Amino acid sequence: MNSPRPVLVVGASGFVGSRVARGLAADGRPVLAAARHALPERVTVQAGVIAVRSPELSALPDVVRAACARTGSPLPGAVVASIGGWQKGAALLDMDPSLWSATLASHLTAHLDAARALAPLLGPGDPYVVLNGAASREAMAGSGAISVTGAGLAMLVQVLRLESRQAASADPARPDDTAPPVRFHELVIDHAVAGDGRNQDPAQTRTPAQVVRALGEILDDPAAPAVRHV
Ligand SMILES: NC(=O)c1ccc[n+]([C@@H]2O[C@H](COP(=O)([O-])OP(=O)(O)OC[C@H]3O[C@@H](n4cnc5c(N)ncnc54)[C@H](OP(=O)(O)O)[C@@H]3O)[C@@H](O)[C@H]2O)c1
């Protein structure tokens, strides 16, 4: 029997990404855990995880191909992008312009860079899931850059989804008329993830297990909605 294609988790060094990589692997899904730097031990000790390290997103596809060849794994059949994170500080008008630029780069442009590099690794109908947070839907004072990039990220996923469909239907090399495009999804985590001490006194939390369950449902369901909240 062929081995199942792994899920490539980008941002696997982060709070959510590390728990997602570990949780998906604990559920029996092979995982390629990608990060720019060393991964936390909670990820690397988990059976079913192959660590891949690339300081640049543009170089990640080659690193992934090499890791798959070395370990005998098939290429990924899904991507989960857990890039970005939280920050709270000055009001937008008082924010250091260099922090604004850095947040645009890490929370929005990095997602486009990741999709550009990694979507070509996927086949027809494979899922590409982007994680987002509550600030993308709710203006949050002191976290303005996160709200703005989060709202932009939501639209980025919609455009990628639309263009993926259009590109698939215009491709003359398409195996048949019913071959579906790579399906882009956004999973919005509407509350702080439990255990993340950076969130002060959250009104509600979501456990990593709830996030992993919601992700698993998107990964497994070709008809999953474009946007899902957990
Ligand atoms: N934590 C929460 O409570 C919470 C709640 C709701 C939603 N979320 C969502 O979960 C997602 C991840 O958040 P998080 O809390 O896990 O953030 P985090 O702990 O700060 O981790 C962010 C990850 O993004 C990576 N990253 C940043 N810039 C990058 C770039 N330019 N290229 C490649 N990777 C880059 C980081 O890699 P390095 O380690 O190399 O810097 C790190 O792995 C976000 O979409 C966030 O909105 C989180």
The ligand as a Gaussian input file, in Angstrom:
#p B3LYP/6-31G(d) Opt

LIG

0 1
 N       -1.556000      32.044000      19.574000
 C       -2.870000      32.240000      19.624000
 O       -3.489000      32.288000      20.728000
 C       -3.671000      32.392000      18.360000
 C       -5.042000      32.631000      18.478000
 C       -5.813000      32.780000      17.316000
 C       -5.216000      32.654000      16.087000
 N       -3.870000      32.421000      15.987000
 C       -3.301000      32.321000      14.638000
 O       -2.361000      31.274000      14.524000
 C       -1.376000      31.633000      13.549000
 C        0.014000      31.446000      14.164000
 O        0.098000      32.255000      15.332000
 P        1.091000      31.902000      16.545000
 O        0.467000      32.445000      17.775000
 O        1.489000      30.473000      16.504000
 O        2.340000      32.826000      16.186000
 P        3.849000      32.654000      16.624000
 O        3.985000      31.789000      17.847000
 O        4.403000      34.039000      16.701000
 O        4.505000      31.875000      15.406000
 C        4.551000      32.508000      14.173000
 C        5.218000      31.577000      13.177000
 O        5.300000      32.279000      11.930000
 C        6.620000      32.119000      11.427000
 N        6.978000      33.250000      10.590000
 C        6.900000      34.573000      10.886000
 N        7.337000      35.292000       9.847000
 C        7.693000      34.422000       8.877000
 C        8.239000      34.569000       7.569000
 N        8.496000      35.759000       7.052000
 N        8.505000      33.456000       6.875000
 C        8.262000      32.233000       7.405000
 N        7.747000      32.026000       8.636000
 C        7.475000      33.118000       9.366000
 C        7.481000      32.071000      12.678000
 O        8.722000      31.504000      12.344000
 P       10.054000      31.833000      13.193000
 O        9.969000      30.984000      14.429000
 O       11.144000      31.418000      12.283000
 O       10.028000      33.315000      13.477000
 C        6.640000      31.184000      13.578000
 O        6.809000      29.833000      13.264000
 C       -1.668000      33.080000      13.138000
 O       -2.423000      33.070000      11.962000
 C       -2.534000      33.588000      14.284000
 O       -3.437000      34.623000      13.875000
 C       -3.081000      32.281000      17.098000

